[in-house]
Amino acid sequence: MKTTLSLLFAAAFSLSSMPAHATKLDLATMSCKQFLESGDDTIKMVLTWMDGWYKGDEDNAIFDTDVFVENAKKFGTYCGKNPNVSIVTAADEVLGK
């Protein structure tokens, strides 16, 4: 429950600055190159999603900004070096357990 609440809060926070038009993103097919070229709003949204996804079912509502930024830097570096890799593969490589 706490994880769900924290994910909803993070999503609401990151989406509050997004434009009003709806967009569907297929993260399973998005490449690192597409991710890096997608713009700040999409990058923020995807990074927030990844943070929640890789925390899994941990039952805590802690959002550690230092860890978030460090993981985002690692992910960006990996994607910069591997532009044709999917972001799901990149996330598994960088954040996977």
N, CA, C and O atoms as a GROMACS GRO file, in nm:
protein
  388
    1MET      N    1   0.083  -0.119   0.000
    1MET     CA    2   0.000   0.000   0.000
    1MET      C    3   0.087   0.125   0.000
    1MET      O    4   0.060   0.219  -0.076
    2LYS      N    5   0.190   0.128   0.084
    2LYS     CA    6   0.276   0.244   0.092
    2LYS      C    7   0.349   0.265  -0.041
    2LYS      O    8   0.365   0.379  -0.086
    3THR      N    9   0.392   0.156  -0.104
    3THR     CA   10   0.460   0.166  -0.233
    3THR      C   11   0.366   0.224  -0.337
    3THR      O   12   0.407   0.310  -0.416
    4THR      N   13   0.243   0.181  -0.339
    4THR     CA   14   0.146   0.232  -0.434
    4THR      C   15   0.124   0.380  -0.413
    4THR      O   16   0.119   0.457  -0.509
    5LEU      N   17   0.111   0.421  -0.290
    5LEU     CA   18   0.091   0.562  -0.259
    5LEU      C   19   0.211   0.645  -0.303
    5LEU      O   20   0.193   0.752  -0.361
    6SER      N   21   0.331   0.597  -0.277
    6SER     CA   22   0.449   0.673  -0.317
    6SER      C   23   0.462   0.680  -0.468
    6SER      O   24   0.504   0.783  -0.522
    7LEU      N   25   0.425   0.572  -0.539
    7LEU     CA   26   0.430   0.573  -0.685
    7LEU      C   27   0.328   0.671  -0.742
    7LEU      O   28   0.358   0.743  -0.837
    8LEU      N   29   0.209   0.672  -0.685
    8LEU     CA   30   0.108   0.766  -0.732
    8LEU      C   31   0.151   0.910  -0.708
    8LEU      O   32   0.130   0.995  -0.794
    9PHE      N   33   0.209   0.936  -0.595
    9PHE     CA   34   0.257   1.071  -0.564
    9PHE      C   35   0.367   1.111  -0.662
    9PHE      O   36   0.364   1.222  -0.716
   10ALA      N   37   0.463   1.023  -0.686
   10ALA     CA   38   0.572   1.053  -0.779
   10ALA      C   39   0.520   1.075  -0.920
   10ALA      O   40   0.564   1.166  -0.990
   11ALA      N   41   0.427   0.992  -0.961
   11ALA     CA   42   0.370   1.006  -1.096
   11ALA      C   43   0.293   1.138  -1.108
   11ALA      O   44   0.306   1.209  -1.208
   12ALA      N   45   0.213   1.169  -1.008
   12ALA     CA   46   0.137   1.294  -1.011
   12ALA      C   47   0.230   1.414  -1.014
   12ALA      O   48   0.205   1.510  -1.086
   13PHE      N   49   0.336   1.408  -0.937
   13PHE     CA   50   0.433   1.516  -0.934
   13PHE      C   51   0.500   1.534  -1.068
   13PHE      O   52   0.511   1.646  -1.118
   14SER      N   53   0.545   1.424  -1.128
   14SER     CA   54   0.618   1.434  -1.254
   14SER      C   55   0.524   1.469  -1.370
   14SER      O   56   0.566   1.533  -1.466
   15LEU      N   57   0.398   1.427  -1.362
   15LEU     CA   58   0.304   1.454  -1.470
   15LEU      C   59   0.241   1.592  -1.462
   15LEU      O   60   0.182   1.638  -1.559
   16SER      N   61   0.252   1.657  -1.347
   16SER     CA   62   0.187   1.786  -1.330
   16SER      C   63   0.242   1.892  -1.424
   16SER      O   64   0.174   1.990  -1.454
   17SER      N   65   0.364   1.873  -1.472
   17SER     CA   66   0.422   1.971  -1.563
   17SER      C   67   0.408   1.930  -1.709
   17SER      O   68   0.456   2.000  -1.798
   18MET      N   69   0.341   1.817  -1.734
   18MET     CA   70   0.327   1.768  -1.870
   18MET      C   71   0.215   1.841  -1.943
   18MET      O   72   0.120   1.888  -1.880
   19PRO      N   73   0.225   1.849  -2.074
   19PRO     CA   74   0.119   1.910  -2.153
   19PRO      C   75  -0.012   1.835  -2.136
   19PRO      O   76  -0.014   1.720  -2.092
   20ALA      N   77  -0.122   1.899  -2.170
   20ALA     CA   78  -0.255   1.842  -2.150
   20ALA      C   79  -0.288   1.729  -2.247
   20ALA      O   80  -0.379   1.652  -2.219
   21HIS      N   81  -0.219   1.716  -2.358
   21HIS     CA   82  -0.252   1.611  -2.454
   21HIS      C   83  -0.198   1.476  -2.407
   21HIS      O   84  -0.092   1.466  -2.345
   22ALA      N   85  -0.275   1.374  -2.437
   22ALA     CA   86  -0.238   1.239  -2.393
   22ALA      C   87  -0.142   1.175  -2.493
   22ALA      O   88  -0.151   1.198  -2.614
   23THR      N   89  -0.051   1.095  -2.440
   23THR     CA   90   0.044   1.023  -2.522
   23THR      C   91   0.057   0.884  -2.466
   23THR      O   92   0.059   0.864  -2.344
   24LYS      N   93   0.067   0.786  -2.555
   24LYS     CA   94   0.093   0.649  -2.512
   24LYS      C   95   0.237   0.617  -2.546
   24LYS      O   96   0.282   0.640  -2.659
   25LEU      N   97   0.308   0.565  -2.449
   25LEU     CA   98   0.447   0.526  -2.470
   25LEU      C   99   0.458   0.376  -2.451
   25LEU      O  100   0.415   0.322  -2.349
   26ASP      N  101   0.516   0.308  -2.547
   26ASP     CA  102   0.543   0.165  -2.533
   26ASP      C  103   0.688   0.153  -2.487
   26ASP      O  104   0.780   0.152  -2.569
   27LEU      N  105   0.706   0.145  -2.356
   27LEU     CA  106   0.841   0.144  -2.301
   27LEU      C  107   0.916   0.017  -2.338
   27LEU      O  108   1.039   0.015  -2.335
   28ALA      N  109   0.844  -0.088  -2.372
   28ALA     CA  110   0.909  -0.214  -2.411
   28ALA      C  111   0.980  -0.202  -2.545
   28ALA      O  112   1.072  -0.278  -2.573
   29THR      N  113   0.938  -0.108  -2.628
   29THR     CA  114   1.000  -0.094  -2.760
   29THR      C  115   1.082   0.034  -2.775
   29THR      O  116   1.147   0.053  -2.878
   30MET      N  117   1.079   0.121  -2.675
   30MET     CA  118   1.154   0.247  -2.683
   30MET      C  119   1.304   0.219  -2.672
   30MET      O  120   1.348   0.150  -2.580
   31SER      N  121   1.381   0.272  -2.767
   31SER     CA  122   1.526   0.257  -2.762
   31SER      C  123   1.588   0.365  -2.674
   31SER      O  124   1.524   0.466  -2.644
   32CYS      N  125   1.710   0.343  -2.636
   32CYS     CA  126   1.782   0.444  -2.558
   32CYS      C  127   1.791   0.575  -2.636
   32CYS      O  128   1.779   0.683  -2.578
   33LYS      N  129   1.814   0.565  -2.766
   33LYS     CA  130   1.823   0.685  -2.850
   33LYS      C  131   1.690   0.762  -2.846
   33LYS      O  132   1.690   0.884  -2.829
   34GLN      N  133   1.580   0.691  -2.861
   34GLN     CA  134   1.448   0.756  -2.855
   34GLN      C  135   1.426   0.819  -2.718
   34GLN      O  136   1.374   0.930  -2.708
   35PHE      N  137   1.465   0.748  -2.614
   35PHE     CA  138   1.451   0.800  -2.478
   35PHE      C  139   1.530   0.930  -2.462
   35PHE      O  140   1.476   1.029  -2.412
   36LEU      N  141   1.656   0.929  -2.503
   36LEU     CA  142   1.740   1.047  -2.486
   36LEU      C  143   1.694   1.165  -2.569
   36LEU      O  144   1.722   1.280  -2.535
   37GLU      N  145   1.623   1.138  -2.677
   37GLU     CA  146   1.573   1.245  -2.764
   37GLU      C  147   1.428   1.282  -2.736
   37GLU      O  148   1.370   1.365  -2.806
   38SER      N  149   1.367   1.222  -2.635
   38SER     CA  150   1.224   1.237  -2.612
   38SER      C  151   1.182   1.366  -2.542
   38SER      O  152   1.064   1.398  -2.538
   39GLY      N  153   1.274   1.440  -2.490
   39GLY     CA  154   1.241   1.564  -2.420
   39GLY      C  155   1.236   1.547  -2.270
   39GLY      O  156   1.218   1.436  -2.219
   40ASP      N  157   1.252   1.657  -2.200
   40ASP     CA  158   1.261   1.655  -2.054
   40ASP      C  159   1.140   1.592  -1.985
   40ASP      O  160   1.155   1.513  -1.892
   41ASP      N  161   1.020   1.626  -2.030
   41ASP     CA  162   0.900   1.573  -1.963
   41ASP      C  163   0.893   1.422  -1.972
   41ASP      O  164   0.865   1.355  -1.873
   42THR      N  165   0.918   1.367  -2.091
   42THR     CA  166   0.913   1.222  -2.107
   42THR      C  167   1.026   1.155  -2.031
   42THR      O  168   1.006   1.051  -1.969
   43ILE      N  169   1.143   1.213  -2.035
   43ILE     CA  170   1.257   1.157  -1.961
   43ILE      C  171   1.225   1.150  -1.812
   43ILE      O  172   1.250   1.048  -1.748
   44LYS      N  173   1.171   1.257  -1.757
   44LYS     CA  174   1.135   1.258  -1.614
   44LYS      C  175   1.032   1.151  -1.582
   44LYS      O  176   1.042   1.081  -1.482
   45MET      N  177   0.931   1.140  -1.669
   45MET     CA  178   0.825   1.043  -1.646
   45MET      C  179   0.880   0.901  -1.650
   45MET      O  180   0.847   0.819  -1.564
   46VAL      N  181   0.963   0.870  -1.749
   46VAL     CA  182   1.018   0.735  -1.763
   46VAL      C  183   1.110   0.704  -1.645
   46VAL      O  184   1.105   0.593  -1.592
   47LEU      N  185   1.193   0.798  -1.604
   47LEU     CA  186   1.282   0.775  -1.490
   47LEU      C  187   1.203   0.750  -1.362
   47LEU      O  188   1.241   0.666  -1.280
   48THR      N  189   1.093   0.822  -1.344
   48THR     CA  190   1.009   0.801  -1.226
   48THR      C  191   0.945   0.663  -1.231
   48THR      O  192   0.939   0.593  -1.129
   49TRP      N  193   0.897   0.623  -1.350
   49TRP     CA  194   0.840   0.489  -1.366
   49TRP      C  195   0.944   0.382  -1.331
   49TRP      O  196   0.915   0.288  -1.258
   50MET      N  197   1.066   0.399  -1.385
   50MET     CA  198   1.171   0.300  -1.360
   50MET      C  199   1.204   0.290  -1.212
   50MET      O  200   1.226   0.181  -1.160
   51ASP      N  201   1.208   0.404  -1.145
   51ASP     CA  202   1.239   0.403  -1.002
   51ASP      C  203   1.137   0.317  -0.927
   51ASP      O  204   1.175   0.234  -0.843
   52GLY      N  205   1.011   0.336  -0.956
   52GLY     CA  206   0.908   0.256  -0.890
   52GLY      C  207   0.911   0.110  -0.932
   52GLY      O  208   0.893   0.021  -0.848
   53TRP      N  209   0.932   0.084  -1.059
   53TRP     CA  210   0.934  -0.053  -1.112
   53TRP      C  211   1.044  -0.134  -1.046
   53TRP      O  212   1.022  -0.248  -1.007
   54TYR      N  213   1.163  -0.077  -1.034
   54TYR     CA  214   1.275  -0.152  -0.980
   54TYR      C  215   1.279  -0.156  -0.828
   54TYR      O  216   1.359  -0.230  -0.770
   55LYS      N  217   1.196  -0.078  -0.764
   55LYS     CA  218   1.182  -0.093  -0.620
   55LYS      C  219   1.092  -0.213  -0.590
   55LYS      O  220   1.100  -0.272  -0.483
   56GLY      N  221   1.009  -0.247  -0.687
   56GLY     CA  222   0.924  -0.364  -0.674
   56GLY      C  223   0.820  -0.349  -0.566
   56GLY      O  224   0.757  -0.244  -0.552
   57ASP      N  225   0.802  -0.454  -0.490
   57ASP     CA  226   0.698  -0.457  -0.388
   57ASP      C  227   0.748  -0.422  -0.249
   57ASP      O  228   0.687  -0.458  -0.149
   58GLU      N  229   0.860  -0.352  -0.243
   58GLU     CA  230   0.908  -0.309  -0.111
   58GLU      C  231   0.798  -0.228  -0.045
   58GLU      O  232   0.735  -0.143  -0.108
   59ASP      N  233   0.775  -0.254   0.081
   59ASP     CA  234   0.666  -0.188   0.151
   59ASP      C  235   0.716  -0.066   0.228
   59ASP      O  236   0.712  -0.062   0.350
   60ASN      N  237   0.764   0.032   0.153
   60ASN     CA  238   0.803   0.157   0.217
   60ASN      C  239   0.772   0.273   0.123
   60ASN      O  240   0.760   0.255   0.002
   61ALA      N  241   0.758   0.387   0.179
   61ALA     CA  242   0.723   0.506   0.102
   61ALA      C  243   0.839   0.605   0.100
   61ALA      O  244   0.820   0.726   0.114
   62ILE      N  245   0.958   0.552   0.082
   62ILE     CA  246   1.077   0.638   0.084
   62ILE      C  247   1.120   0.668  -0.059
   62ILE      O  248   1.137   0.578  -0.140
   63PHE      N  249   1.135   0.795  -0.088
   63PHE     CA  250   1.187   0.840  -0.217
   63PHE      C  251   1.319   0.909  -0.187
   63PHE      O  252   1.322   1.023  -0.142
   64ASP      N  253   1.428   0.840  -0.213
   64ASP     CA  254   1.562   0.892  -0.187
   64ASP      C  255   1.612   0.963  -0.311
   64ASP      O  256   1.648   0.899  -0.410
   65THR      N  257   1.613   1.095  -0.308
   65THR     CA  258   1.650   1.172  -0.426
   65THR      C  259   1.795   1.150  -0.467
   65THR      O  260   1.827   1.155  -0.586
   66ASP      N  261   1.882   1.125  -0.371
   66ASP     CA  262   2.022   1.099  -0.405
   66ASP      C  263   2.035   0.970  -0.486
   66ASP      O  264   2.107   0.965  -0.586
   67VAL      N  265   1.966   0.866  -0.443
   67VAL     CA  266   1.968   0.738  -0.515
   67VAL      C  267   1.902   0.754  -0.652
   67VAL      O  268   1.951   0.702  -0.752
   68PHE      N  269   1.790   0.827  -0.656
   68PHE     CA  270   1.720   0.850  -0.782
   68PHE      C  271   1.811   0.919  -0.884
   68PHE      O  272   1.820   0.875  -0.998
   69VAL      N  273   1.878   1.024  -0.842
   69VAL     CA  274   1.967   1.099  -0.932
   69VAL      C  275   2.086   1.013  -0.975
   69VAL      O  276   2.125   1.014  -1.092
   70GLU      N  277   2.143   0.938  -0.882
   70GLU     CA  278   2.256   0.851  -0.915
   70GLU      C  279   2.214   0.744  -1.017
   70GLU      O  280   2.287   0.719  -1.113
   71ASN      N  281   2.099   0.683  -0.996
   71ASN     CA  282   2.050   0.583  -1.091
   71ASN      C  283   2.019   0.646  -1.227
   71ASN      O  284   2.046   0.586  -1.331
   72ALA      N  285   1.963   0.766  -1.227
   72ALA     CA  286   1.933   0.836  -1.353
   72ALA      C  287   2.062   0.864  -1.430
   72ALA      O  288   2.066   0.851  -1.552
   73LYS      N  289   2.167   0.903  -1.359
   73LYS     CA  290   2.296   0.928  -1.425
   73LYS      C  291   2.353   0.800  -1.484
   73LYS      O  292   2.402   0.799  -1.597
   74LYS      N  293   2.347   0.691  -1.408
   74LYS     CA  294   2.396   0.562  -1.458
   74LYS      C  295   2.318   0.519  -1.583
   74LYS      O  296   2.375   0.472  -1.681
   75PHE      N  297   2.186   0.536  -1.576
   75PHE     CA  298   2.100   0.497  -1.687
   75PHE      C  299   2.131   0.583  -1.810
   75PHE      O  300   2.141   0.530  -1.921
   76GLY      N  301   2.145   0.714  -1.792
   76GLY     CA  302   2.176   0.803  -1.903
   76GLY      C  303   2.310   0.772  -1.966
   76GLY      O  304   2.324   0.775  -2.088
   77THR      N  305   2.409   0.741  -1.884
   77THR     CA  306   2.542   0.704  -1.934
   77THR      C  307   2.534   0.575  -2.015
   77THR      O  308   2.590   0.566  -2.124
   78TYR      N  309   2.464   0.476  -1.962
   78TYR     CA  310   2.449   0.349  -2.033
   78TYR      C  311   2.378   0.370  -2.166
   78TYR      O  312   2.423   0.319  -2.269
   79CYS      N  313   2.269   0.446  -2.165
   79CYS     CA  314   2.195   0.470  -2.288
   79CYS      C  315   2.277   0.550  -2.389
   79CYS      O  316   2.267   0.526  -2.509
   80GLY      N  317   2.356   0.643  -2.341
   80GLY     CA  318   2.442   0.720  -2.431
   80GLY      C  319   2.542   0.632  -2.504
   80GLY      O  320   2.576   0.658  -2.619
   81LYS      N  321   2.589   0.528  -2.436
   81LYS     CA  322   2.686   0.437  -2.496
   81LYS      C  323   2.620   0.325  -2.576
   81LYS      O  324   2.686   0.259  -2.656
   82ASN      N  325   2.490   0.304  -2.556
   82ASN     CA  326   2.417   0.194  -2.619
   82ASN      C  327   2.284   0.244  -2.677
   82ASN      O  328   2.178   0.203  -2.630
   83PRO      N  329   2.287   0.332  -2.777
   83PRO     CA  330   2.165   0.396  -2.826
   83PRO      C  331   2.062   0.302  -2.888
   83PRO      O  332   1.944   0.336  -2.892
   84ASN      N  333   2.104   0.187  -2.936
   84ASN     CA  334   2.010   0.096  -3.002
   84ASN      C  335   1.947  -0.006  -2.908
   84ASN      O  336   1.861  -0.084  -2.950
   85VAL      N  337   1.988  -0.007  -2.784
   85VAL     CA  338   1.934  -0.100  -2.684
   85VAL      C  339   1.799  -0.047  -2.636
   85VAL      O  340   1.781   0.075  -2.627
   86SER      N  341   1.705  -0.135  -2.606
   86SER     CA  342   1.577  -0.090  -2.551
   86SER      C  343   1.598  -0.037  -2.409
   86SER      O  344   1.691  -0.078  -2.339
   87ILE      N  345   1.510   0.054  -2.368
   87ILE     CA  346   1.527   0.109  -2.233
   87ILE      C  347   1.498   0.004  -2.126
   87ILE      O  348   1.550   0.014  -2.015
   88VAL      N  349   1.417  -0.095  -2.158
   88VAL     CA  350   1.391  -0.203  -2.063
   88VAL      C  351   1.518  -0.285  -2.042
   88VAL      O  352   1.552  -0.319  -1.928
   89THR      N  353   1.588  -0.316  -2.150
   89THR     CA  354   1.715  -0.388  -2.140
   89THR      C  355   1.816  -0.304  -2.064
   89THR      O  356   1.887  -0.355  -1.978
   90ALA      N  357   1.822  -0.175  -2.096
   90ALA     CA  358   1.915  -0.085  -2.028
   90ALA      C  359   1.886  -0.078  -1.879
   90ALA      O  360   1.977  -0.082  -1.797
   91ALA      N  361   1.758  -0.069  -1.844
   91ALA     CA  362   1.720  -0.064  -1.703
   91ALA      C  363   1.758  -0.193  -1.631
   91ALA      O  364   1.805  -0.190  -1.517
   92ASP      N  365   1.737  -0.307  -1.698
   92ASP     CA  366   1.776  -0.434  -1.639
   92ASP      C  367   1.927  -0.439  -1.614
   92ASP      O  368   1.972  -0.488  -1.511
   93GLU      N  369   2.004  -0.388  -1.708
   93GLU     CA  370   2.149  -0.387  -1.695
   93GLU      C  371   2.196  -0.294  -1.582
   93GLU      O  372   2.285  -0.329  -1.505
   94VAL      N  373   2.134  -0.178  -1.573
   94VAL     CA  374   2.178  -0.076  -1.478
   94VAL      C  375   2.112  -0.094  -1.340
   94VAL      O  376   2.179  -0.080  -1.237
   95LEU      N  377   1.984  -0.124  -1.338
   95LEU     CA  378   1.909  -0.125  -1.212
   95LEU      C  379   1.862  -0.263  -1.170
   95LEU      O  380   1.816  -0.281  -1.057
   96GLY      N  381   1.874  -0.360  -1.258
   96GLY     CA  382   1.823  -0.495  -1.229
   96GLY      C  383   1.882  -0.552  -1.103
   96GLY      O  384   1.992  -0.517  -1.060
   97LYS      N  385   1.805  -0.641  -1.045
   97LYS     CA  386   1.847  -0.702  -0.918
   97LYS      C  387   1.913  -0.834  -0.941
   97LYS      O  388   1.955  -0.899  -0.845
   0.00000   0.00000   0.00000
